């Protein structure tokens, strides 16, 4: 294990605590974090929910955070987070936030955050409430990192993998049991409209990350995996038919959202590639084929409408981009 490093000076420690306080001031708020050029003075610019700090300041905070985390990991108690000292554990968890802000692909920091969440599972009601709170905060932290104007975070394979792990670990099982769709229990109780909002929010995060970093295949691959948590191939008709309208509405909403984004970013083939996946899933879905009539036909109609609208876009603007041409070719071949 790497050496924890020397203890930070009082001034460095004070600056570190100031940055931590800004990042954790409102845990239920999505932050917009910007890393400023090194030419900026090593001070923190904070106008909530926007945070700006120079690269030199972030580097000094990273050194302190790394020292805190690895010092904690060197203790025997770190192997059993369930019984670890709460304050030391909290300090280490805060340190991982600074580390991931400096290096979004730092596996040790990401894995520690996973272990922290897993240590809260399968306990009493009070611990279960802490788990729900921790998962909600983790979602917002990841959203802040993935959608802020940061040079590497929007396309970080580690952060996107951490987010899909979060949903597949804590949400997918209860969703399939309750609704057959993978929706979190808390949102399932509020009805299918909240589930559509959940998917809409996740797609909006992916699309914002796609704007931060063009051809963001990691972001769109996350969207593919997220939709993979929902019933598709191999599902029987039976009880699914009663949910047909919800499934159709959700898929139509998703296709329209992604298509609108693609028309606004016609050169970005990563978005068009995901749109072909959505359309292909709708055309081939055995769930939709269970229902005769308007619902199955509605998805077919929306797919044809997407192709028609895209062709109109090409004609209107005389667009010659390879990404759009590829999308039209692939979609027509599959239809």
ZIPEQUI-V589536 format. One record per backbone hydrogen bond with DSSP energy under -0.5 kcal/mol. CO is the residue of the C=O (numbers start at 1). NH is the residue of the N-H. Records with the same first field share a line. If there is no record, write none. Layout:
BEGIN
CO=NH ; NH
END
This chain:
BEGIN
9=13
10=14
11=15
12=16
13=17
14=18
15=19
16=20
17=21
18=22
19=23
20=24
22=25
24=27
26=29
29=31
31=33
32=51
34=36 ; 53
36=55
37=40
41=43
43=54
44=46
45=52
47=50
49=32
50=47
51=34
52=45
53=36
54=58
55=59
56=60
57=61
58=62
59=63
60=64
61=65
62=66
63=67
64=68
65=69
66=70
67=71
68=72
69=73
70=74
72=75
75=78
76=79
77=80
80=83
81=84
85=89
86=90
87=91
88=92
89=93
90=94
91=95
92=96
93=97
94=97 ; 98
95=99
96=100
97=101
98=102
99=103
103=106
105=107
106=110
107=111
108=112
109=113
110=114
111=115
112=116
113=117
114=118
115=119
117=120
118=121
124=128
125=129
126=130
127=131
128=132
129=133
130=134
131=135
132=136
133=137
134=138
135=139
136=140
137=141
138=142
139=143
140=144
141=145
142=146
143=147
144=148
148=150
150=154
152=155
153=156
155=157
156=160
157=161
158=162
159=163
160=164
161=165
162=166
163=167
164=168
165=169
166=170
167=171 ; 172
171=175
172=176
173=177
174=178
175=179 ; 180 ; 181
180=231
184=188
185=189
187=190
188=191
191=194 ; 195
192=196
193=197
194=198
195=199
196=200
197=201
198=202
199=203
200=204
201=205
202=206
203=207
204=208
205=209
206=210
207=211
208=212
209=213
215=217
216=220
217=221
218=222
219=223
220=224
221=225
222=226
223=227
224=228
226=229
227=230
232=235
233=232
237=240 ; 241
238=241
240=243
241=244
243=247
244=248
245=249
246=250
247=251
248=252
249=253
250=254
251=255
252=256
253=257
254=258
255=259
256=260
257=261
258=262
259=263
260=264
261=265
263=266
265=268
267=269
268=271 ; 272
269=273
270=274
271=275
272=276
273=277
274=278
275=279
276=280
277=281
278=282
279=283
280=284
281=285
285=289
286=290
287=290
288=291
290=292
293=297
294=298
295=299
296=300
297=301
298=302
299=303
300=304
301=305
302=306
303=307
304=308
305=309
306=310
307=311
308=312
309=313
310=314
311=315
312=316
313=317
314=318 ; 319
321=325
322=326
323=327
324=328
325=329
326=330
327=331
328=332
329=333
330=334
331=335
END
